[in-house]
Amino acid sequence: MPSGRAPDAPGGVDANESSHIPKFLGLPVRRPELTDEQYIEQLRKKLRRMRLLAWFFILLAEFQIVLLVFCLVLVHRWEELIRGLTSDPNDDGNLNVSAMRAGLVIGISLGFFVSSIISGIIAAVIHAYQLFKRGLTRSEKLAIEYHDLIDHLLEREDTRHDS
């Protein structure tokens, strides 16, 4: 039997480690305590993920703007196509019924498509703005700042003692 392990501890967990973490149905109720360095590193990872996600939303909005321009060019081309199909020299420029139906279906389809693109652009920009502006809470930002300041001061003091 390895040293430090209780024979009755489930899963071979150290009896001293498992005694201070409350359990419910054998599962830990709360996360184990993190050291200051682990907590600060976790906050920095969270900040990096949020910034990366914000840039993703900005790229998504740019893609949707390109898609919107493509859709508007497509509408213009289809309009020329429908007018070309209905251009009859004897018709005095009136559209026939089949061209009206095609125009109506295309117009409704592209209208929904364009409105969904515009709402996607708005949502992506708002989400990116919130991720950039909000980021971490003030206490999390202060924790990172003060941790870095303490590390800097400790390094400075170590160099003073070494000299």
Secondary structure, 3 states (H helix, E strand, C coil): CCCCCCCCCHHHCCHHHHHCCCEECCEECCCCCCCHHHHHHHHHHHHHHHHHHHHHHHHHHHHHHHHHHHHHHHHHHHHHHHHHHHCCCCCCCCCCHHHHHHHHHHHHHHHHHHHHHHHHHHHHHHHHHHHHHHCCCHHHHHHHHHHHHHHHHHHHHHHHHHC
